[in-house]
């Protein structure tokens, strides 16, 4: 009688646990893909909204520049290239732009020093280019070093400070070369060369994090879309474990009641 009672208890216990696990599996497979899809939809909607706002700002700057200043082909080329860079930054991220972004200011300073003699370097147009670049290099070193092993908020703060510092340098380039030297073609070339590196690195950490989170969510959706039959096979191959004490007591009480009924019969 004791052996029969134990077998009845074990069978009832195993059936109850398997039914509970199958129910949880069905609810998880039906709920998790929907939640993952909603998160992906929110992220994609946020990115599209940011892209639309950036495109509207670009169009506003372009129209205002065309109305307030004289028509010039170099200005149009500059805006076309910046628009292309904006689209590239939304759809792709390249790690090598980090190295290029760091080397461009140093290369510009070396070229200016080698190309001109010391007498011409001391002139105001050259100094207005060299001094901002050197100041940015010196200020960028601690801003980059302090990002290592920091929190996300602190890294975002340092990235924002670095971005505003780069924008100040770009504005100095533009005003110096266009309004002081009166050479719009050279101004566009220098500004475009810097903006190609500046805009290519500005949103790299943010877009990398978004792409990584989207990839994780997609992998999670793929894993949760297994069939119920496969899930049952996996559950049956694993040992039966009950984590909650209340569930264990409920299963034991049901098993004892079932065994008592079979014993009475």
Number of C-alpha atoms within 10 A of each C-alpha: 7 7 8 12 17 14 13 17 20 14 13 19 20 16 12 16 18 16 12 13 16 17 12 12 18 14 11 14 18 13 12 16 19 13 13 17 14 12 15 18 12 12 16 14 12 12 15 13 12 13 16 12 12 15 15 12 12 17 14 12 13 16 11 11 15 14 10 8 9 9 11 11 10 15 19 15 15 18 18 14 15 17 16 12 17 18 14 14 19 15 8 12 17 12 12 10 18 15 11 16 19 16 13 17 19 14 12 17 17 12 11 15 15 10 11 11 10 10 7 14 17 12 10 12 15 17 13 18 20 21 13 19 21 14 12 17 15 11 14 20 12 12 17 13 10 13 16 10 9 10 9 10 9 14 18 15 13 18 21 15 15 19 18 11 16 21 15 12 20 21 11 16 21 17 14 19 22 16 11 11 12 12 12 17 17 15 22 21 14 16 19 19 13 20 20 19 20 21 20 23 23 20 16 19 15 12 17 15 11 16 15 12 15 17 13 13 19 15 11 14 18 11 11 16 13 11 11 13 10 10 16 16 10 11 15 12 9 9 8 12 9 11 7 8 9 10 13 15 11 13 20 16 14 16 21 18 13 16 19 12 10 12 11 7 6
